[in-house]
Amino acid sequence: MGVGTYRGGPGRRRARAVFAVLAAAAVGVTGCDVVGGDSPGSGAGSAKPSPARTPAWDTSPASVAAVGDSITRGFDACTVLSDCPEVSWATGDRAAVDSLAVRLLGRERAAERSWNHAETGARMADLAGQMARAAAHRPELVTVMAGANDACRATAEAMTPVAEFRTRFEEALRVLRAKAPEAQVYVASIPDLKRLWSQGRTSVLGKQVWKLGICPSMLGDADAVDAAATERRATVEKRVDDYNEVLRDVCAEDRRCRTDGGAVHAYRFGTGQLSHWDWFHPSVDGQARLAAIAYRAVTAKTS
């Protein structure tokens, strides 16, 4: 359904009608990007120890656990203001997505050997709890996509400080290592929220849905291009860049962790890859693109 559908006459009335349904459904709902969310040294003359070897990355892990926010829950990909984990890029079973778990394990094994512990509305502060639940499965691979909600706050000033973001991510990895020390970790970068704004603002319906509280720090006053609005969006954009740098740096300190190299952030989502309910979260096609990016990163011979 193209965005031009909503430009005038019956299309505009249809947008108002759908918005009314969305507003009613929104009571009590918090989505991703919606405000809310919870050796010792040797003596002289002794032989020098061999340097520690970094273990080889296993490109075919036999189990997958996912943590993160509403993107990994498939929020708004199937029905309005609802999770749809069956289309999750990480663990979903829909053929149209061909999730990471399905690509790695096959459909039957994925159903038994993959688990989705992501939560809609989650921020980095919630990741340690999710990691504890994921680690209980002793997974061979844990996928992480988190951080968008730390930037998507009521105001730019309310965004999670970068130092706190780093501390929380380090804590989450420590929790995982305490319970599943051999698990590999794939960390996806945070999408380009400004890109999502520029795409979604072409839809009358999308802008109405955003008024329900979806990522107001970036999406609020969607049509405003004055100096204040431009500065606000640039501030959010810079914070996302800082978060992505933290994800790269902290992951690099863990020998069993690799990132996507910024691929998700660099991916140019178009309207076809965005939910036609909120024009911000990934659509089924968008989830398939995320699955493909993850599979390339996980199966690469070198990180």
Secondary structure by P-SEA (a helix, b strand, c coil): ccccccccaaaaaaaaaaaaaaaaacccccccccccccccccccccccccccccccccccccbbbbbbccccccccccccccccccccccccccccccccccccccaaaaaccccccccccccccaaaaaaaaaacccccbbbbbccccccccccccccccaaaaaaaaaaaaaaaaaccccbbbbbbcccaaaaaaaaacccaaaaaaaacccccccccccccccaaaaaaaaaaaaaaaaaaaaaaaaaaaccccccccccccccccccccccccccccccaaaaaaaaaaaaaaaacccc
